[in-house]
Amino acid sequence: MKSAIAMAVALLICAACGSEQKTSQQTPAGANVKAYPVDWCIVTGEKLGSMGDPVIKTYQGQEVKFCCKYCIEEFEKNQAMYLAKIDSAAAGLIKPQVTEGHGG
């Protein structure tokens, strides 16, 4: 019980710190996380690293790499759609399509 309370307190502290690595749907520690399967941003189609170091987050057990921090907000507006796109990209069904109006 004490460890559950300590974990809850730690999560609240992390939520309050505003870290860019925080997600609304964290994967529990020690859980299997699927590696990001492509070398491009699922939001913009830009090659990872083209705008500096990629931003890496985890959603529902899936690692997601973004070309920049501006893509996170767009991804979070429709997580289910982008997670499905990642699965399609992993299967080789879709290729990167660079979008216009990128905020990076």
URLINTA-V438755 format. One record per residue. RES is the residue in three letters. PHI is phi in whole degrees, 0 to 359 (none if undefined). OMEGA is omega in degrees with one decimal (none if undefined). D_LAST is the distance of its C-alpha to the last C-alpha in Angstrom with 1 decimal. Layout:
# URLINTA-V438755
RES&PHI&OMEGA&D_LAST / RES&PHI&OMEGA&D_LAST
This chain:
# URLINTA-V438755
MET&none&-180.0&44.3 / LYS&297&-179.7&43.3 / SER&293&177.4&40.5 / ALA&294&178.4&39.1 / ILE&293&179.2&39.2 / ALA&299&179.1&37.5 / MET&295&178.9&34.8 / ALA&297&178.5&34.2 / VAL&295&179.1&34.1 / ALA&299&178.8&31.6 / LEU&296&178.0&29.3 / LEU&295&178.6&29.6 / ILE&296&179.0&28.8 / CYS&297&-180.0&25.7 / ALA&296&-177.6&24.7 / ALA&280&-174.1&25.2 / CYS&284&176.4&23.3 / GLY&76&179.5&19.8 / SER&299&178.5&18.7 / GLU&293&-178.8&15.2 / GLN&279&-179.3&17.4 / LYS&286&173.8&19.5 / THR&233&178.7&19.8 / SER&285&-178.7&22.1 / GLN&230&-179.2&24.0 / GLN&295&172.7&24.7 / THR&271&-179.3&26.8 / PRO&304&179.5&30.0 / ALA&304&178.7&30.5 / GLY&85&179.5&32.3 / ALA&285&176.6&31.4 / ASN&289&178.7&30.5 / VAL&243&178.1&26.8 / LYS&286&178.9&26.0 / ALA&293&176.8&23.8 / TYR&292&-166.9&20.6 / PRO&271&-175.3&22.1 / VAL&230&-178.4&19.6 / ASP&254&179.4&17.3 / TRP&223&-178.5&14.4 / CYS&285&-178.2&12.0 / ILE&292&-178.7&14.3 / VAL&277&-173.2&11.8 / THR&253&-175.1&10.1 / GLY&86&179.8&12.6 / GLU&292&176.5&10.5 / LYS&295&177.8&12.7 / LEU&298&-177.1&12.3 / GLY&95&-178.7&12.0 / SER&288&-179.2&10.2 / MET&232&-176.5&7.2 / GLY&98&-178.8&9.9 / ASP&297&177.5&12.1 / PRO&296&173.8&11.6 / VAL&265&-175.4&12.0 / ILE&244&177.7&15.4 / LYS&224&177.9&17.2 / THR&236&177.9&20.5 / TYR&231&174.8&21.5 / GLN&47&177.5&25.2 / GLY&80&-179.8&25.9 / GLN&245&172.1&23.1 / GLU&291&177.8&20.6 / VAL&230&177.6&17.1 / LYS&248&-179.4&14.3 / PHE&248&178.6&10.6 / CYS&290&178.8&8.2 / CYS&199&-176.9&6.1 / LYS&292&-177.7&7.6 / TYR&291&-179.2&6.0 / CYS&285&-177.4&8.0 / ILE&300&-178.7&11.1 / GLU&300&179.3&12.0 / GLU&297&178.5&12.1 / PHE&301&-175.7&14.1 / GLU&291&175.6&16.4 / LYS&291&-177.9&17.3 / ASN&211&-176.9&19.1 / GLN&303&-176.8&19.6 / ALA&301&-179.7&22.8 / MET&296&-177.8&21.3 / TYR&290&176.5&18.6 / LEU&296&176.0&21.2 / ALA&294&177.7&23.5 / LYS&296&177.9&21.0 / ILE&297&177.7&20.8 / ASP&299&178.8&24.6 / SER&295&178.8&24.8 / ALA&294&178.7&22.5 / ALA&298&179.7&24.7 / ALA&278&179.7&27.7 / GLY&79&-177.0&26.4 / LEU&276&177.5&26.5 / ILE&227&178.7&23.0 / LYS&242&-179.7&20.8 / PRO&296&174.7&17.0 / GLN&233&-177.3&16.1 / VAL&291&179.8&12.8 / THR&265&177.9&11.8 / GLU&270&175.9&11.0 / GLY&76&180.0&9.0 / HIS&292&-176.8&5.7 / GLY&277&-175.3&3.8 / GLY&283&none&0.0
